[in-house]
Amino acid sequence: MERVSISLDDDLLVKFDAYMHRKGYANRSEAIRDLLRERLERDQEKQGGAAHSVGCLSYVYNHHQRELASRLTEAQHDHHSYVLSTLHVHLDHENCMEVVVLNGETESLRSFAEATIAETGVRHGKLHLIGTELVQSQHKHGHGSKHGHSHAKPLT
């Protein structure tokens, strides 16, 4: 890790320190790193984005909507190659929230999320993506055979 120094005017530093404390950061370095990551991700998105991403799709839906729960489940099964996990929460008698963890080609994830959010009865849908690069890895098992697979390493 490399150390860098920056100069800030007093008013900006006071505002930054207040932000840092309000958000619960223990030190300025971690707060600055997070702000830089966020800005770099936003810039990367404007430049066309990463080809591969991990992400989280969250939405609230009315489970009394005709066949909606079945359609949502079927869509997740149809896209099982990038749906890693789903959390289902009952909010009240009519509404449920689902959080779907995704991993795959960025445009495929976006298309899946947009189709899900567009379903009649789905409300408050939001997709959060983090650009990644696929890193190939080889692991040797106890019996001597090698097993290869890829890991999704965040770009920022």
C-alpha positions as CSV (number, residue, x, y, z in Angstrom):
1,M,0.0,0.0,0.0
2,E,1.3,3.4,-0.9
3,R,0.9,6.5,1.3
4,V,-0.3,9.8,-0.3
5,S,-0.8,13.2,1.1
6,I,-3.5,15.7,0.1
7,S,-4.3,19.3,1.0
8,L,-7.8,20.3,1.9
9,D,-9.2,23.7,2.8
10,D,-10.4,24.0,6.4
11,D,-14.2,24.1,5.5
12,L,-13.9,21.0,3.3
13,L,-12.1,19.1,6.0
14,V,-14.7,20.0,8.6
15,K,-17.4,18.8,6.3
16,F,-15.5,15.6,5.5
17,D,-14.8,14.8,9.1
18,A,-18.5,15.3,10.0
19,Y,-19.4,13.0,7.1
20,M,-16.8,10.4,8.2
21,H,-18.1,10.4,11.8
22,R,-21.8,10.3,10.7
23,K,-21.0,7.2,8.5
24,G,-19.0,5.5,11.3
25,Y,-15.6,5.5,9.7
26,A,-12.7,5.0,12.2
27,N,-10.2,6.9,10.1
28,R,-10.0,9.3,7.1
29,S,-8.1,6.8,5.0
30,E,-10.9,4.2,4.8
31,A,-13.5,6.9,4.2
32,I,-11.4,8.3,1.3
33,R,-10.8,4.8,-0.1
34,D,-14.6,4.1,-0.2
35,L,-15.3,7.5,-1.8
36,L,-12.7,6.8,-4.4
37,R,-14.1,3.3,-5.1
38,E,-17.6,4.7,-5.5
39,R,-16.4,7.4,-7.9
40,L,-14.3,5.1,-9.9
41,E,-17.2,2.6,-10.3
42,R,-19.5,5.4,-11.4
43,D,-16.9,6.6,-13.9
44,Q,-16.4,3.0,-15.2
45,E,-20.2,2.7,-15.7
46,K,-20.2,5.9,-17.8
47,Q,-17.3,4.5,-19.9
48,G,-19.3,1.4,-20.8
49,G,-19.0,-0.6,-17.5
50,A,-17.4,-3.9,-16.8
51,A,-18.1,-7.0,-18.9
52,H,-18.7,-9.0,-15.7
53,S,-20.3,-8.1,-12.4
54,V,-21.5,-9.3,-9.1
55,G,-24.6,-7.7,-7.7
56,C,-27.7,-7.6,-5.6
57,L,-31.2,-7.2,-7.0
58,S,-33.8,-6.2,-4.3
59,Y,-37.5,-5.7,-4.8
60,V,-40.8,-5.7,-2.9
61,Y,-43.8,-7.4,-4.4
62,N,-47.4,-8.3,-3.6
63,H,-47.6,-12.1,-3.2
64,H,-51.3,-12.0,-3.8
65,Q,-50.7,-10.8,-7.4
66,R,-51.9,-13.5,-9.7
67,E,-49.1,-16.1,-10.4
68,L,-46.4,-13.5,-9.6
69,A,-44.5,-15.5,-7.0
70,S,-44.5,-18.5,-9.5
71,R,-43.2,-16.3,-12.3
72,L,-40.5,-14.8,-10.2
73,T,-39.3,-18.2,-9.1
74,E,-39.5,-19.6,-12.6
75,A,-37.4,-16.7,-13.9
76,Q,-34.7,-17.3,-11.3
77,H,-34.6,-21.0,-12.2
78,D,-34.4,-20.1,-15.9
79,H,-31.4,-17.9,-15.1
80,H,-29.8,-20.3,-12.5
81,S,-26.3,-19.8,-14.0
82,Y,-26.1,-16.3,-12.5
83,V,-28.6,-16.4,-9.6
84,L,-26.4,-17.4,-6.6
85,S,-28.8,-17.0,-3.8
86,T,-32.2,-15.6,-2.9
87,L,-33.4,-14.2,0.4
88,H,-37.2,-14.1,0.8
89,V,-38.7,-11.9,3.6
90,H,-42.4,-11.7,4.5
91,L,-43.0,-8.0,5.3
92,D,-46.8,-8.2,6.1
93,H,-49.8,-10.1,5.0
94,E,-49.5,-9.0,1.4
95,N,-46.0,-7.9,0.7
96,C,-42.7,-9.8,0.4
97,M,-39.2,-8.6,-0.2
98,E,-36.6,-10.6,-2.1
99,V,-32.9,-10.0,-2.4
100,V,-31.2,-11.9,-5.2
101,V,-27.4,-12.2,-5.3
102,L,-26.1,-12.3,-8.9
103,N,-22.9,-13.1,-10.7
104,G,-22.4,-13.0,-14.5
105,E,-22.2,-11.0,-17.6
106,T,-23.2,-7.4,-16.7
107,E,-25.7,-6.9,-19.5
108,S,-27.4,-10.3,-18.8
109,L,-27.7,-9.3,-15.1
110,R,-29.2,-5.9,-16.1
111,S,-31.7,-7.6,-18.5
112,F,-32.7,-10.1,-15.8
113,A,-33.2,-7.3,-13.2
114,E,-35.2,-5.1,-15.6
115,A,-37.5,-7.9,-16.5
116,T,-38.0,-8.8,-12.9
117,I,-38.7,-5.2,-11.8
118,A,-41.1,-4.8,-14.8
119,E,-43.4,-7.6,-13.6
120,T,-46.8,-6.4,-12.6
121,G,-47.0,-6.3,-8.8
122,V,-43.2,-5.8,-8.3
123,R,-42.4,-2.5,-6.6
124,H,-39.3,-0.7,-5.3
125,G,-36.9,-2.7,-7.5
126,K,-33.2,-1.8,-7.3
127,L,-30.1,-3.3,-8.9
128,H,-26.6,-2.7,-7.5
129,L,-23.7,-4.0,-9.5
130,I,-20.0,-4.1,-8.8
131,G,-17.7,-4.6,-11.8
132,T,-15.4,-7.6,-11.6
133,E,-12.7,-9.3,-13.5
134,L,-12.7,-13.1,-13.8
135,V,-9.5,-14.6,-12.4
136,Q,-8.7,-18.2,-13.2
137,S,-7.5,-20.3,-10.3
138,Q,-6.1,-23.9,-10.0
139,H,-6.4,-25.7,-6.7
140,K,-4.8,-29.0,-5.9
141,H,-6.9,-31.5,-3.9
142,G,-5.6,-33.9,-1.3
143,H,-5.5,-36.8,-3.8
144,G,-3.3,-34.9,-6.2
145,S,-5.9,-33.8,-8.8
146,K,-6.2,-30.2,-9.9
147,H,-9.4,-28.4,-10.0
148,G,-9.8,-25.1,-12.0
149,H,-12.4,-22.4,-11.6
150,S,-12.8,-18.7,-11.8
151,H,-13.2,-16.0,-9.1
152,A,-14.9,-12.7,-9.5
153,K,-12.4,-10.1,-8.3
154,P,-13.8,-6.5,-7.8
155,L,-12.2,-4.0,-10.2
156,T,-12.0,-1.2,-7.6
